[in-house]
C-alpha cells in the first residue's frame, strides 16, 4: 500500500502531490518507481515508458541530462482515484544552459494508492541563471519555500 489511498479528499490529494514532488526531487529512479504499479503506463512528452523497469531507465536518463533538477508540483483538480497537477522544474544541461520546464500531469491510482497511469505534457523555456526561482539545496523543497502560485508561475 502507498497511502494516502483513493478515494481522495482535498487534503489527501494535496498530500499525494507533495509526496510525488518529494520523490522526484530525490532524483532516485528506484525510489520514484516504487510509487507506480509494476505495469504502470506513462506518456511523457513523446516517450511511453511501461512498467517500473522502463520508468527507472527513463528517469536515470532524464536526470543524467537534466542537471541540478528542482521541481514544484501544485494540485489542479482531483476526483475519486485521479489527480491533475501542474508543475514547473528548473535544470541545466551539460553546457550550463538553464531551463524552466512547465507542465501538466493527469494521474490515475489503483486501490493500493500506486499510480497506474501518468500522462504528462511538458514545455521547456530557456532561461538565464539570474531568472531562476528555485534556489533551495538539492533534494526536498523546504516546507516554507513558496509554491508555484506564490512564485507567480
N, C-alpha and C positions, 0 to 999 in steps of 0.2 A: 504493500500500500504506500501511496505517496500523498499524505494529507496536505492541504485540505482536499476533500473529496466532493464531487458533484452530488447533488445539485448545489450550485454556488449561490451564496449571498453576496451582496456588495463587499462586505468585509472579507469573506474568504476568497473572492475573486481578486481583490487587491493584494491579499497575502500571496496568492498563487503567482501573480505578476511579479511581485518583489522577489519571490523565490527564484523565478526564472531569470530575472535580471542578475541576481547574486550568482547563480550558477554560471551564466555566460561570462560575467566579469571575472570569474576564477580562471578562465581560459584553459580549463582542464577538460579535454574532449571526453575522456572516460567518465568523469563525474557528470557532465552535462547529459551524456547519452542515457544515463540511468533514469532520467526524468521522462523518457519516451518508451512506448511499448516496444517489445522486441521486433515487431513488424511495422513500426511507425512509418507513415508516408509523409514526405515533405515536398514542397515546391519552394525553392529558394532562388529567386531570380529565374534563371533558365536551367537550374540544376534540380534533379529529382531524386535525392537520396531516399533509400528504403531500408529500414531496419537499423539497428544500433551500430553494426559494424560499418555500414556506409556513412552513418552520421558521424562516427568517430573519425573516419577518413576525411570527410568533408570539413569538419571543424579543425582538424590538425592542419590541413592545407590552408584554410581560411586564416588561422592565427599565425601561420608562418609568413603570410604576406601582409596581413593587417596588423602592423606592429603598434605597441602601446595602446591597445584597444580598450576603450572605456565606453560603457553603454548605459543608457537610461531608458526604461520602459514605463509606459503610463497606460492604465486601463482606458478603454474607449467604450466598451459595452460588454454585457455578459448575459447569459441565459443558463438554463439547466446545466449542461455539460460543455458549454462553449464560452470562450472569452476572446474578445477582439482587443488588440493593443496597438498603440502607435509607439514608435521608438526613434531614437537617434543614437548614433555612436560615432566616436571620433577615433581616428587611427592615422598612421602614416605608412607610406611604402618604403622600400629599401633605399630609395633615392632621397628620402626626407620630406616628400610632399605630403602635407596633411589633407585629410578629407573629413567631412561630416556626412555620414550616410543616414538618410531618413527612410522610414518605412512603416508599414502596417503589417500585422500578422493576424491571422484567424487560427484559433486553436480549438481542437476538439479532444476531450478527455474520455477515457474509459471509466468504468465504475471504481477502479482501484486508484484513480487520480493520476494515471500516467497519460501523457499526451500521445494520442494515436494519429492525429493529423495536424500538420503545421503548414500553412500557406503564407508565404512572405513575399511582399513586393517592396523593392528597395531601390533608392536612387542615391547616387554619390555626388557630392559637391566638393570640388577642390577649394580648400581654404588656406589662408596663411596661418602660420603658427600663432600669430598675435590674435587671430579670430577664434581660437579655441575657447571653449566654455567649460570643458570637463577637465578639471585640474587636480582631482584627488589622487592619492597614491594608487598605483595599480592594485586591483582587487576590488572588493566590495565598496560600493558607493556609501560614504558615511550617511547615517540617518538624517543628519542636519544639513546635508548638501541639497540644494534646490533640485526640483524635478523639472521636467520639460516645460510645463506651463509657467512655472516660476522663472525659467530662463528665457521665456519668450519664444520657445521653439515649438 
